[in-house]
C-alpha cells in the first residue's frame, strides 16, 4: 500500500482525536457556572456594623459586598466572646449578600467576624471586624483561621505558573506557524517539532500548576494544602472551567499538530487548528481580570488578541533566532524575511491597539497610572515595549537592506535582543494578572473614594506586610502579616503600632491591634487629616527578640 493511500486514514484518525479533545472541552463548558461579570469585590457594609455595640444578640450576620462573590468552604467564621464558634452551618450567598446564621445565645461581649470569599476575577478577598453585644469585652482570637491567607510561596508560584504558560504558548504557536507557512521544504523539521512539543508540555504543565495552586491561593495555606473539596470547588468555578477547556483544546490540537510537524497539511486541518487556537486564547481572559471588567465582552476579546499577537510575534522570533537564520540559505531567507516582517508588523500593531484598549478599561483614570501598583506596572511594560519596538524597527530595516553576506548574523543579534527584552515584558504580564486592576484599587465604593496602600517592611528578625485600606482621611483598616526571612509565617508574641503626622503636630496615636492568627493582626484607626503619616510597627517574636520598622503613607 502506498504512502498516499495511508494519508487519508491518518488524517481521519487525527480529526477523530481532535473531536475527542473537543468533547472534553464541551463537557467543561457545560460544567461552567453562569456567573455575571464583575470587578474586584469589596466589603461595603455589614449588619451588625463593624465596631458597633448592639443591645441584643442577632441570629445572623449579613455581609454586603460591592459585587457578587462565591464561597470558600469554612472561611467565614464568627467567634463568640468566649472563643467558641458562634456561626451555625454554612452561610448563604445571594449575589453580593452573604448571610451567616449565628447562635443568638452565645452571650454578651465582643464578637470577631472573619471572612474570605472569591471575587469574579478569581482572586480572594479577605478581612475581619468586630462588633459587641451589650458592651465591649476583650476581643477573641480565631485560632482556626491560621490558613486564611495564602503562603507567599503560593502567591509567587501562581506568577511562575502563569509565566510558564505564556512561555509555553509562544513556543507552541511560533513553531506551528512557521512550520505551516514559512518552513523551507529541504530543512528537517525535527528540531522545530521538538520545540513545539516542549512548548505544549510547558503550557499544559503551567495550566495544571495554576489549577493546583488556585486551591491554596483562594482557600489559604501552603502549596500542598490541597483537599478534594477545595479542588472540586476550583474545578467547578469559571476559573476551573476555563482551564479545563484549555487542556481539552490542547488535547484536540495535539492530534492535528502531529501531521503538521511531519510535513505540510491540507487547508481543512489548518483552519481547524486556527479555530482551536483562537478558542484556546479566550481561556486566559475568561479566567482573569477581563471577564470581571466593566466591559467584559470587549475586554475578553482584546485580551485574546493581545495574547495571540504576542505569541505570533515572540514565537516567530524564537524560530528565526533558533532555526531559520542559522539553517536557511540566502535564497530562502530572501523569500521568508519579507513575509515575516509583514507578519511581525501586523502583530505589533495588534499588540499596541489591544494594549491601549486594555489600559483604558483597566486603569480607568490617568491618576491611577501613578497612584496604583497596577498602573505603575503598566507604565513599566509600556517603556520596555517601546524599547522592543525600537529593536524591531532596526531588525526590519535589516530585512530591507540585507545584501551583505554577514547581514543575517547582525539580524540574529537584534532578534535575540528583542527576545531578551520581551522575556522581561512577559514577567511583568505574569505579575499584572495577579495584581488588583487600577480601576478597582481606585474605585468608588459606597459613595467614598477608596484607595489602598501595601508595602513589605524588612528587619533582621522578620518581614512585615502592611495593608492599609482605604488609605484615605477618616476610618481605615490595617492588616499586618509577619513572615520569617524564609517567607514562612512568623509567630508573633506581641504587636504594637502607632501613627503620627508631625507636619500637623499630631503625636503618635496607638493603633489597637487584634491578633487573628499567630502571624496576622488587624486594627482600625481614624486618620483625621491629610498628609504624610508615619506608621511604626514593633513586633516581638519571643521574650527577648523584637524589632521596629516604619513606613510613610500619603493620606489624601
Residue pairs with C-beta under 8 A, 6 or more apart in sequence:
10 259
11 259
11 265
11 266
11 269
13 255
14 255
14 256
14 258
14 259
14 269
15 255
15 256
15 269
15 272
16 255
17 251
17 252
17 254
17 255
17 256
18 252
18 253
18 255
18 256
18 272
18 276
19 252
20 251
20 252
20 255
21 248
21 249
21 250
21 251
21 252
21 253
21 254
21 255
22 248
22 249
22 252
22 276
23 248
24 244
24 247
24 248
24 251
24 252
25 244
25 245
25 248
25 249
25 252
25 279
26 248
27 248
28 241
28 244
28 245
28 248
29 241
29 245
31 235
31 236
31 241
31 244
32 238
32 241
32 242
32 245
33 236
33 237
33 238
33 241
35 68
35 70
35 120
35 237
35 238
36 68
36 120
37 120
37 291
37 292
37 293
37 296
38 67
38 68
38 119
38 120
38 292
39 66
39 67
39 119
39 120
39 121
39 292
39 293
39 294
39 437
39 439
39 440
39 443
40 67
40 119
40 121
40 123
40 125
40 292
40 436
40 437
40 440
40 443
41 65
41 66
41 67
41 68
41 69
41 96
41 117
41 119
41 120
41 125
42 65
42 66
42 67
42 125
42 440
42 443
42 445
42 450
43 63
43 64
43 65
43 66
43 115
43 125
43 127
44 64
44 65
44 66
44 96
44 445
44 446
45 64
45 446
46 61
46 62
46 63
46 64
46 113
46 129
46 131
47 58
47 61
47 62
47 64
48 54
48 58
48 61
48 131
49 131
50 129
50 130
50 131
50 524
51 129
51 130
51 131
51 524
52 131
52 132
53 131
53 132
53 133
53 134
53 135
53 136
54 131
54 132
54 133
55 133
55 134
56 133
56 134
57 102
57 104
57 105
57 106
57 107
57 108
57 133
58 102
58 104
59 101
59 102
59 104
60 99
60 100
60 101
60 102
61 78
61 87
61 99
61 100
61 102
61 113
62 97
62 98
62 99
62 100
63 76
63 97
63 98
63 99
63 100
63 113
63 115
64 96
64 97
64 98
65 96
65 97
65 98
65 117
65 125
66 96
66 443
66 445
66 446
67 96
67 119
67 120
67 292
68 95
68 96
68 120
69 93
69 96
69 98
69 117
69 118
69 119
69 120
69 125
70 93
70 117
70 118
70 237
71 90
71 91
71 93
71 98
71 117
71 118
72 116
72 117
72 118
72 124
72 218
72 219
72 220
72 233
73 90
73 219
73 229
73 230
73 233
75 114
75 115
75 116
75 117
75 126
75 145
75 148
75 219
75 220
76 87
76 91
76 98
76 100
76 113
76 114
76 115
76 116
76 117
77 85
77 87
77 112
77 113
77 114
77 115
77 142
77 144
77 145
78 85
78 86
78 87
78 100
78 102
78 111
78 112
78 113
79 85
79 86
79 111
79 112
79 113
79 114
79 140
79 141
79 142
80 86
80 103
80 106
80 107
80 109
80 111
80 140
81 106
81 107
81 108
81 109
81 110
81 111
81 137
81 138
81 140
82 106
82 107
82 109
82 140
83 140
83 141
84 106
85 144
86 102
86 103
86 106
86 111
87 100
87 101
87 102
87 103
88 101
88 102
88 103
89 101
91 98
91 99
91 100
91 101
92 98
92 99
98 115
98 117
100 113
107 133
108 133
108 134
108 135
108 137
109 132
109 133
109 134
109 135
109 136
109 137
109 138
110 130
110 131
110 132
110 136
110 137
110 138
110 139
110 140
111 130
111 131
111 132
111 133
111 140
112 128
112 129
112 130
112 139
112 140
112 141
112 142
112 514
112 516
113 128
113 129
113 130
113 131
114 126
114 127
114 128
114 142
114 145
114 148
114 516
115 126
115 127
115 128
116 124
116 125
116 126
116 148
116 218
116 219
116 220
117 124
117 125
117 126
118 124
118 125
118 218
118 237
119 125
119 292
120 238
120 291
120 292
121 288
121 289
121 291
121 292
122 214
122 218
122 237
122 238
122 239
122 287
122 288
123 434
123 436
124 150
124 217
124 218
124 220
126 148
126 149
126 220
127 477
127 479
127 522
128 142
128 514
128 516
128 522
129 477
129 524
130 139
130 514
139 514
141 514
141 515
141 516
141 517
142 516
142 517
143 517
145 516
145 517
145 520
146 489
146 517
146 518
147 216
147 219
147 220
147 221
147 225
148 220
148 516
148 517
148 520
149 220
149 481
149 517
149 520
150 216
150 217
150 218
150 220
150 221
151 216
151 221
151 222
151 223
151 487
151 488
151 489
152 483
152 487
153 222
153 223
153 487
154 213
154 216
154 217
154 221
154 222
154 223
155 217
155 434
157 209
157 213
157 223
158 210
158 213
158 214
158 217
158 434
159 430
159 431
159 434
160 209
160 430
161 206
161 209
161 210
161 213
162 206
162 210
162 429
162 430
162 433
162 434
163 206
163 426
163 427
163 430
164 202
164 203
164 205
164 206
164 209
165 202
165 203
165 206
165 207
165 210
166 206
166 307
166 310
166 426
166 429
166 430
167 199
167 202
167 206
167 426
168 199
168 200
168 201
168 202
168 203
168 204
168 205
168 206
169 199
169 203
169 307
169 311
169 315
170 199
170 310
170 311
170 314
170 315
170 318
171 195
171 196
171 198
171 199
171 202
171 315
171 318
172 196
172 199
172 200
172 203
172 311
172 315
173 199
173 277
173 308
173 311
173 312
173 315
174 195
174 196
174 199
174 311
174 312
174 314
174 315
174 316
174 317
174 318
174 319
175 192
175 193
175 195
175 196
175 199
175 261
175 315
175 318
175 319
176 196
176 257
176 260
176 273
177 312
177 315
177 316
177 319
178 192
178 315
178 316
178 319
178 323
178 324
179 189
179 192
179 193
179 196
179 260
179 261
180 260
180 264
180 265
180 270
180 273
181 339
182 324
182 336
182 339
182 340
183 189
183 192
184 328
184 332
184 336
187 323
187 327
187 328
189 261
189 262
189 263
191 323
192 261
192 319
192 323
193 261
193 262
195 318
195 322
196 257
196 261
197 261
200 250
200 253
200 254
200 257
203 250
204 247
204 250
207 243
207 246
207 247
207 250
208 247
210 243
211 231
211 234
211 235
211 240
211 243
212 223
212 226
212 231
213 223
214 234
214 239
214 240
215 225
215 226
215 227
215 230
215 231
215 233
215 234
216 222
216 223
216 224
216 225
216 226
216 230
218 230
218 233
218 234
219 225
219 230
219 233
234 240
235 241
235 244
238 286
238 287
238 291
239 287
242 283
242 284
242 286
242 287
243 283
243 287
245 279
245 280
245 283
246 280
246 283
249 276
249 279
249 280
249 283
250 280
252 276
253 273
253 276
253 277
253 280
256 265
256 269
256 272
256 273
256 276
257 273
259 265
259 269
260 269
260 273
277 308
278 304
278 308
281 304
281 307
281 308
281 311
282 300
282 304
284 303
284 304
284 307
285 291
285 299
285 300
285 301
285 303
285 304
285 307
286 300
288 303
288 433
289 299
289 362
289 433
289 437
290 296
290 299
290 300
290 302
290 303
290 358
291 299
291 300
293 299
293 361
293 362
293 437
293 439
294 361
294 439
295 361
298 357
298 361
299 358
299 361
299 362
302 353
302 354
302 357
302 358
303 354
303 358
305 350
305 353
305 354
306 350
306 351
306 354
306 355
306 358
308 350
309 346
309 347
309 348
309 350
309 351
309 354
310 347
310 351
310 426
312 343
312 347
313 344
313 347
313 348
313 351
314 419
314 422
314 426
316 340
316 343
316 344
316 347
317 344
317 415
317 418
317 419
317 422
318 419
320 340
320 412
320 415
321 412
321 415
321 416
321 419
324 332
324 333
324 336
325 333
325 408
325 411
325 412
325 415
326 412
328 336
333 402
333 408
334 402
337 399
337 402
338 399
340 399
341 396
341 399
344 392
344 396
345 396
348 389
348 392
351 385
355 382
355 385
359 378
361 439
362 374
362 378
362 437
362 438
362 439
363 369
363 372
363 374
363 375
363 378
363 437
363 438
363 439
364 438
364 439
364 442
365 438
365 442
367 442
368 374
368 375
368 438
368 439
368 441
368 442
369 375
369 376
369 378
369 379
369 438
370 376
370 379
371 438
371 441
371 442
371 451
372 436
372 438
372 441
372 442
372 452
373 435
373 436
373 441
373 454
374 432
374 435
374 436
374 437
374 438
374 441
375 438
377 428
377 431
377 432
377 435
378 432
378 438
380 428
381 425
381 428
381 429
381 432
384 421
384 422
384 424
384 425
384 428
385 425
387 421
388 418
388 421
388 422
388 425
391 414
391 417
391 418
391 421
392 418
394 414
395 411
395 414
395 415
395 418
398 407
398 410
398 411
398 414
399 411
401 407
402 408
402 411
436 452
441 451
441 452
442 449
442 450
442 451
443 450
444 450
448 470
448 472
448 474
449 470
449 472
450 469
450 470
450 472
451 469
451 470
451 471
451 472
451 556
452 467
452 468
452 469
452 470
452 471
453 466
453 467
453 468
453 469
453 471
453 553
454 465
454 466
454 467
454 468
455 465
455 466
455 551
456 463
456 464
456 465
456 466
457 463
457 464
457 466
457 537
457 549
457 550
457 551
458 464
458 549
459 539
459 547
459 548
459 549
460 485
460 547
461 490
461 539
461 541
461 545
461 546
461 547
462 482
462 483
462 484
462 485
462 490
462 539
462 541
462 547
463 482
463 483
463 484
463 485
463 487
464 480
464 481
464 482
464 483
464 537
464 539
464 549
465 480
465 481
465 482
465 483
466 478
466 479
466 480
466 535
466 537
466 551
467 478
467 479
467 480
467 481
468 476
468 477
468 478
468 535
468 553
469 476
469 477
469 479
470 476
471 553
471 554
471 555
472 527
472 555
472 556
473 527
473 528
473 529
473 530
473 555
473 556
474 526
474 527
474 528
475 524
475 525
475 526
476 524
476 525
476 526
476 527
477 522
477 523
477 524
478 497
478 511
478 513
478 522
478 523
478 524
478 525
479 520
479 521
479 522
480 495
480 497
480 513
480 520
480 521
480 522
480 523
480 537
480 539
481 519
481 520
482 489
482 490
482 491
482 492
482 519
482 520
482 539
482 541
483 489
483 490
483 519
484 490
489 517
489 518
489 519
490 519
490 539
490 541
491 518
491 519
491 541
492 515
492 518
492 519
492 521
492 539
492 540
492 541
493 540
493 541
493 542
493 543
494 538
494 539
494 540
494 546
495 513
495 515
495 521
495 537
495 538
495 539
495 540
496 510
496 513
496 537
496 538
496 539
496 540
497 510
497 511
497 513
497 523
497 535
497 536
497 537
497 538
498 508
498 509
498 510
498 511
498 535
498 536
499 508
499 509
499 511
499 525
499 527
499 533
499 534
499 535
500 506
500 507
500 508
500 509
500 533
500 534
500 536
501 527
501 529
501 531
501 532
501 533
501 534
502 534
503 531
503 532
504 529
504 531
506 528
506 529
508 536
509 525
511 523
511 524
511 525
512 523
512 524
513 521
513 522
513 523
514 521
514 522
514 523
515 521
516 522
527 533
527 555
529 555
530 555
530 556
531 554
531 555
532 552
532 553
532 554
532 555
533 552
533 553
533 554
533 555
534 550
534 551
534 552
535 550
535 551
535 552
535 553
536 548
536 549
536 550
537 548
537 549
537 550
538 546
538 547
538 548
539 546
539 547
539 548
539 549
540 546
